[in-house]
Amino acid sequence: MDSGALLDLLGNENRRRILRLLARKPCYVTEISEYLGVSPKAVIDHLRRLEEAGLVESRTDEKRRKYFHIARNLRLEVTVSRHGFGAKSAYPASRDLDLTRCHHLTIDGVADATGGADGDDAESGDATDPGDGDASETSDDPGDIASLADELAELEDLERELSLAQRWVQGRLADVRDDLAETLEADGHEGLYAEVVAAVADGEGSIEALTRRVDAPAEVVEHAVGDLLERDVLEPDGDDGWRVTDSA
């Protein structure tokens, strides 16, 4: 589902409360209604919308009562900064994801890890379901329970550290974008010019590609590129591309 649609859906407090309740245990409509203090009819409408979004699904027990539960894990991130607004959603990546492909990240014991990190769609920022995969076998063996508890504690520590690292990266991104924009001095268009220069440095080589990347009209991007060429910030690179000038 589109990240914007997810934000709209989760903007309702009662739907968020339903998800918090279902994260603890499966429930039927009457339980949810009593928990929320709203009518069963309203609960059914909320559940329908959550089911349509793929966040919730149901099953019927032997007494023909319909129980609702969380359908799958989902991560939704929202970024608001001086340089832009964005949202992206992602399902957990495959358990076979090779984390050694992450050139800027090293995790102890990654070769033995059986879990995956969140994946995301680099182009749209929206989730695509990679499939449920095979569930791990579990047992009541005390050794297995202790091992799983230890692994859970390690992963929770890792999650906290990654969150801290992400906050640091976001801060550095904002600082570097500020420095780049200030250096460009573009009469109020520094933010756009900084995005264009960063996109060119990242390999974008056409007006069409830059337009998608910076989310601005083609004529605005074309004017920015022309101005940056005149100021020797950019220079031609091949027949139809540019690169950042070494002396810029």
N, C-alpha and C positions, 0 to 999 in steps of 0.2 A: 504494500500500500504506500502511496505517496506520503512523504514525511509531513507535508502541510495538512493533509487530511487526518493523519494521526494526531497532530497537534490540536486540530479542531475537535476531534472525537474525545481526546483526553482533557479538553478544557472544561468539561463538565465534572463538577466535584463528586456527584453521586456515582458516575462511572468510575472515577478513580477509587472511590471507597469500595465499590464492588470488586475491583481488581485486587485491592489490598486484602479483602476478605477471602477471595478465591485463592490468593497466593498462600494462605494458611491451610485451607482445606476445601474440597469440593462442597458445594452447597446447592440446595434446591430453592425454588423461588420464594417459598414462605420464609425460610431462614434469612434470605437476603432482605426481604421486605421488612422483617422485624428488626434486623440490624440497622437498616437505613432509616426506618421510621417512615416509609413511603408505601403507597399502594402496590399490590402485586402487579397491577396493570402497568404502572410506571416502570417497575423492575423488569418486566417482560420486554418492554420497549428498549430499555437500556441494553439488556442482554442480546436482543436481536441485532442492535447496531454493533455491539462488540463481536458477535458471531460473524456478521458480514465482513468485519475488518480482519477476521482471522485471529483475533486475540483470545477468544473464548470458544469452547466447544462443549457439547453435552453428551451424556449417556443416560440410559434408563436402567434402574435397578430392578430387582425381582418383584418389588411392589409397584412397579410401573411409575415410580417417581423419577422425574428428570433432574439429574444432577449436572451442574455446570462447573467447569474447571478451566484453568489457564491452558490454552492450546499449545503454546510454544514459548521459548525464551525470546525476548526481543530487547534490543538496546536502542534508545532514542536519545540523540544528543542535539542540543540547541546552543548555538554560539551567537552572542550579541557583543559587538565591539565597535569602536570608532571606525573600523575599516570594513564592516559588513555584517550581515545577518545571514545565518544559514542553519539548516536542520538536516540531519541524516539519520537513517534508521538502519539497523543491521541485525540479522539473525546470527547466532554463534556460528563460527566457521566449522568446517569439517574437523573431526577428531584427528584426521591425518594431515592437517595443515603443517607444512614445513616452516617453522618459525625461524630457521636459519636463513631464510630469504630476506629477513628484516635486517638490512645492513647496519642500521643505527641502534639495534636492540640486541642485547645478549641476556638470556635468562638461564640461570643455573639449572641443570637437570632437564633442559628442554628436549634432549634426545629421548628421554624416558617418559615425557609427558604424554598423557592420553587425552587431555582436554584441549579445546581450541580457544583461540582468541576471537574477539568480535571481528567480522569482516564487514566491509562496506563497499558500495558501488562508487568508484572514483568519479564517474561522470555525473550521475544524477543525485548521489547521496541518499538513495532509497534502497530499502531492503529487498533482497531476492532470497527465497527460501532454498537452501542447498539440500534439503531433504532431512528426514529425521534420523536416518542411520540406525545401526543396531544398538539396542540398549545393552549396557554392561550387565553381566551376571552379578548378582549379589548373594550373600549368605549371611547367616547369623553368627558365624565364627568370630569369637572375640578378637582374634588377631586381625581379621579383615576389618572389623569395626574400628579398631585402634589405628590401623593403617589409613583407612579412609578419613578418620577424624584428623589425623596428622596432616594428610594431604589437603583437606579442606582448610585447615588453619594456615598452611603455607600459601595456598591460593588466595585466601583473604588478605594475607600480608602483601602478596604480590599486587593484588588489586589496589590496595591503598598506596603502594609505592608508585604504581603506574599512574594513578590519579594525581599524585604529587608531581610526577614528571610531566604529565600533560599540562598541569597548571603552569609549570616553569616554561614549557615550550610556548604556551599561549602568551605568556608575558613577554618572552623574547620576540615572538612574531610581531606583537604590537609595537615593541620598541624599535625593531629593525624597520618595520613599515613606516613608522614615524620619522626615523632618520632618513630613509630613502625619499619620502615625500618632501621633507624639509630641504633636502639637497637639490631636488628638482626645481623648486620655485616656479610653479606653473599657474600663477594668478588664480588661486582658488580651485584648481583642478589637480592639485598635487596627488590626491588619493588615486584618481583615475590613472594619471601618468605613472605612478609607482606600480600599479597593477599591471599596466601594459609592459613596462620594463621588466618586471618580474616574470611575466608570461613569456616574453621573448627570450629571456635568460634560460627559461625552462624548456625552450625548444619550439614554442608556437611560432609558425612562420607564415601565416596568412591573416588577412583582415577577418575572414570568416571564423577562423579558429580563435583569434583574439576576441572577437565579438562574443562568442560563446563563453570564453574564459572569464571575461570581465563583466559580462552581462550588461552591455551598453550598446546603443544603436551603432550600426556599421559606419555611418558618416562621422559620428563622434570619435570612434576609434581611429578611423582613417585620418582625421584631422590631428589627433594626438600623435600618431606615428609620423606624419609629415613634419610636425613641429619638432619632435624628438630627433628626426633625421637632420633637420636644419641646424639644430643645436649640437650636433655631433654626439648625442647620447647613444643613438643607434646608427648603424651603418649597414648598407646592403650586404647580404650574404648569399651568393648564388643568384639565380635568375629571379626568384620571387620571394625571398625571405630576408630576414634581418638578424643582426646580432648586436649585443651591447658592445659599444666601442671600448677597447682596452683602456683608453685614457679617460673614460667617462668617470 
